[in-house]
Each structure stands twice: as structure tokens, then as C-alpha cells.
């Protein structure tokens, strides 16, 4: 907002030497503030990336081992010791460097922790997105970590350490895959799209009927349906142009916190599956390679509204 004020304050409108001096002082203050903010975000990013790579080694080393598995909400909703250890490593490391920051973690929330999003800098962490894959040794699981400041996504990291896939984004600086800039496909025609969707862990009959109805609606229309078993990696596929859309009813904010900024910085759209802005606590998401494609899907999808919400 401060930078937009500079644009509106044109030097030609300065009617005196004093106003010109004030303009240059204002310009200098804003640039200095912007530089400080950028350096802070870079520090946040580098710290999180280093910790993510350390945590990734735990996943990579254990992917082929037998796991001790606990059941959460249902027979296929798992948590392992690795989930807990990765989350602890990340939260401990980040809180040591940034003690004023808040945290929302999947395993912390599952244990009754707070998951409300405030204006304070907040790290939102899924230590192993795709735990079911990890338990089976299927190599599509990842660490997902996003930072929100003033309730807005500021940076995101998605890291699959088994396949060495690293997706990153910082606000206003683009999205990257293993250091190379990525973009969505830009496809606007649903009939030419690959759409990612998931069965999820819920066995709620209403949700299952909704899922089946959407599959039956999409299969005759689109190029194909794909599923990686990880919300974060599905969003990453849209960001890199490998798929055109992804939607799911029943996810949580930690599943999409990193993916949102990676998709938008790659030029894509993240929104409410029924249309309109995303409601991050609603447990519903749609991301697409273009606004036109997103609108085609919102008009066709059978909707489901999971309860309870994340907030």
C-alpha cells in the first residue's frame, strides 16, 4: 500500500521545494521499510528451508522401514512417530529463531491445539502430507509449511524428500521447482484438462456420494483424473503445469497453506469450490490454471461442506 502512495505522489505535483524534499524523504522511508521486510521474509524462508531439509531426511530414511502407526479419526487416518518428530523438529527450530511467531500444526491440532488464524505471523505445518502413502512406502508424501502474515500467505515450501521434489514460493517473487521458475499451464478449457481429486480418509456417506457424482460428471468431459494422495503435491502439480485443476472437500488448512501461495505465484487461482474467495478454514479448496477454468468447475461441481470447520 505504501508503494502505491508513492506512485500517486508524482514529483510534478510538488508545488514547492519543501514538498519535494518531503516526497524524497517519504520515498526513502518506504524503500527502507520494504527492504527490511524483504530481508526478514528471506530470513524466515531460509530458516524454514534448512529445517525442512533436515526433517526431510527422517522421511527419506524411514520410507522403506516398518512404521509404528496410530489411528486418528478412522481406520485409514494414520499418524506415525515420524509425523510427530518432523512437526516437533520444525516447530522447535522455528520458535527458537522466531519466538513471537505462532504455529498451527496437524498433529498439534489433532491433539486439541489451537488452529485459529490471526494477524500474527503464523507457521502452518503438515509434517507428512500423505501419511498413508508414507506408511505403504508409496513415494508421494511431503512436508508442507506455509507462513501467513496478517492472515495472508507470505511463503510456502513443499518438499518430497524421497523423490527430491522441492516447490517454493515467496509473495511477489514467483514459484519454483528445484530452483527453476514454474508456471501453471494457463489452460482455460475444461475439456482439455487433467483434474486432481482425492478419495480422502472420511467415509461419510454424503461426502462419498458427492465424490462419486463429481467423478461421474468429470470423467466423460475432461482428459483425465489423477491423484497423488497428497493435497500439497496435487497443488504443486497444478503450479508446475502438470495438471490443470485440483479440488477437495475435507482437507484442512495445513494441507493447503503452502500450496496456495505456490499456485498463485505460478499464475494460478485458488478459490472456494462454489465460487468466490477461498475460505481457508472451511476445509474446501479449488485451484486451477486459470480463472476461466475455475469458473467452469464451480458451475459443475456437486458441493459438500465438511464439519466441523478448522476454526
N, C-alpha and C positions, 0 to 999 in steps of 0.2 A: 504494500500500500504506500509506503514511504517513497518508493521509487516512482510510482505513478504520480505522486505530487510533484516530483522534480520535473517530469515531462510537462505537466500543466503550467509550471512556473517557467515561462520562456524568458530568456535574457532580454529580448526585445521589449517585454512588458515592464522592465525595470525603469522607473522614472527618475532615479537618482543614483548617485554613486553609492549611497548608503544601502539602498535596496539591492544593488548589485553585489556589494560586499556580503550582505546578509544571505543572498542566494548562494554564493560560493561557500560560505560557512555551513549553511544547511546541507549543501551538496556533499561537503567533506564529512560532516557528521553521519549522514545517511550511508555513505560509502564505507566509512569506518565501521559502523554498526553492522552493515551487511557482511563485511569482511570477517568480523568477529563471529557472527552467526555461522558463516560458511566454515570457518576453521573449527568451531565447536562441533558442527554436524560431521565434519570429516573425522574428528577425534572419536565421536560416537561410532561412526561407521567402522573405522579401523580397529577399534577395541572389540566391537561385536564380531567382526570378521575373524579376528585372531582367535577369539573364544569359540566361534562356530567351527573353525577348522580343528581346534583341539577336541571339541566334543564329537566331531565327525569321525575321529579316529576310533572312538568307542563303538560307534555303529559299524564301521568298516571291519573292525577286528572281530566283532561278535555276530555278524550276519549269518555265518555258517555254523555257529555253535547252537547247542540246545539252550533254550531260554526258560527261565522261571517266569510263568505267566500268571497274572491275577486277572479275574473277570470284574468288569465295572458294571455297566448298565444292562448288558445282556451277554449271551453265550459267545458272541463274536466281537465284543467290545473289550479289547485287551489293554493291559498295561504291563510293562516289563521293568526289571530293575534298571535296564538301560535308559528307558524313558525318564525315570526318576533321577538317575545320575546325570544325564545330559541336562535336564532342566536345572538341577542344583548347580552344576558347573557354570552354566550361563548366568543364572541369577546371582550367584555368589560373586562371579567375576565382574559383572556389570555394576552391581550395587557397591562393590568396593571402590570402583572408579567413579561412580556417579551416585553418591548416597542419597541425593534428593529425588532421584527418579523412582517411579512406581513400576510395578510388574503385574502382568496378567499371564499366568502360565497354565497350560492344560491340566497338568497334574495337581497344581496348587488349587485350581478352581474345582477340580473333581473331589478334592479333599475338603471342600467347603470354603475355599478362599474367595476374596472379593474379586469380581470381574467387571466392575463399573469403569467406564472410560471417562476421565476428567480432563481438564485443560493442562494438567501437569504432564511433563514428559513421561511417557508410559511405554515400556517394552512389552510386546505381546508375543508370547513364545509357544510354539508347538515343538517339543523336543524331538519327537519322532512322528512326523505326519506320515501315516501309512504303517502303523504298528502291526496290523495284520500281515502285511507284506513282509515286514521285518521278521516276524515270528516264523513265517514259512520260508524265509531265505529268498524271497522274490525281490529282485534288486531295485525296487522303486519305492523307496522311503527317503525322507529328507528331514533336515532341521529347517524350521521356518521361524524367522524372527523379524518383527517389524517394530519400528519406533514411531509413535504418534506424539506430536506436539500440538497443543491447542486443539486436540481431538482430530487432527488431520495427519494423514500418513506422510512421514518425512524420509524414511529409508526402509529398505526391505532386503533381506537376504534369504535365499532358498538354496540349500546345499544338499545334494545327494552324494555322500562320500563314497558309496560303493561304485558308482559309475563316473565319479569325479565331474559332476554337473553343478556348476555354481552360477546362480542367477542373482543379479544385484541391481539395485536402483537407489538413487538419491533424488529428492524432489528437484525438478528443473534441470537434471543432468543426464537424462536418458536411462535406458535399461541395457544390461549387459549379460552375455552368456560366456563364461570363461574369459572375460576381459574384452570380448568383441561386442560391439553395439548390435542390438537386435531391434526388430520392428514387427508389429503384427502384419498379417497378410494384407489387410485392407479390404478383404472380400466383403461385398455388400449383398450378394445373392445367396440366400439360404440354401437353394438347391445345389450350390457348388461348395457347400461347407462340410467340414468334419466337425462334429459336435461331441464334446466330452461330457459324460454324465456318470453318476455312481449309484450303485445299489445302496451304499451306506450300511450302517450297523443296525438301524432301527427296523423292527419287524412289525411296526404299527400297520394294521390292515388298510387304513385310509391312505397312509403315505405310500404303501406298496401299490395300491390301485392307481394312485396318481402317477407313480413311476412307470407302471405298465402302460397307462394311457398315453403318456408322453413318448415312450418308446414306439408304440404302435403308430402314433401320429408322425414321428420323425423319420422312421426307417424308410418309408416309401418316397420321402421327399428329398432327403439330403444325400451327400456322398457316403457318409458312414458315421457310426457311433464308435467312440473309443473310450477306454477307461484305464487309468493307471493305478487306481486305488489310493490316490493321494490328492486332496484338494489343491494343495500348493503346487504340486507338479503339473496338475491339469491346467492351472492358471499360467504356469510357466510355458506350457506348450502353446497356449494362445498368444502369449507375449512374443515368442520367437517365430510365430507364423506357421507352426506345425499343425495347428488346429485353429478353427475359426471361432469357436464359442465353447463355453462351459457353463452349466448351471447345476445347482444342487439345493435341495430343501433338507435341512437337518444338520448343516455344518455349524461350526462355532467361530467366534471372532478370531481365535488363534489359528484356525485353518486358513484364513484369507488375509490376515493382516499384512504379511509380506507380499503376497501375490497381488494385492490391489495396486500398490504403487508400481510394481514391476510391469503390470499390464498397462496402466495408464501412461507410464513413462515410455513404453514401447509404442504408444499411439492408440491403444485400445480403450474400451469403455467398460466400466464396472458399475453395475446398477441394480436396482430392485427387479427381480424377475417379472413383476407385474407392471413394470414401468416406473420411471421417476428415479430420484436419487437413491443410492444404496442406504439401507438401514442396517448398520453393521451388527447390531445386537439382535436382529430378527432371525438369525440362523438361516438366511436365504441369500443366494448370490447368483448373479448372471454376469458373465464377462464375455465380450465379443470383440471381433476385429474392427468393427465399425458401428456407428450409431444406427445406421440403416439396418444392419443385420440384427442388432439387439432389439430393435423395434419389431422386426418380423417375428422374432421368438416370443416377445412379451405378448403379442397378439394371439399366438397359437398355444402357448403352454397352459396345461391344466395346473392350477395353483394349489399349493399346500402350505399351511402355516404352522410350523412346529411349535410346540410348547414344552417347557417354559422357554421364554426368551433368555438371552445371555445376561440381561440386566435385571 
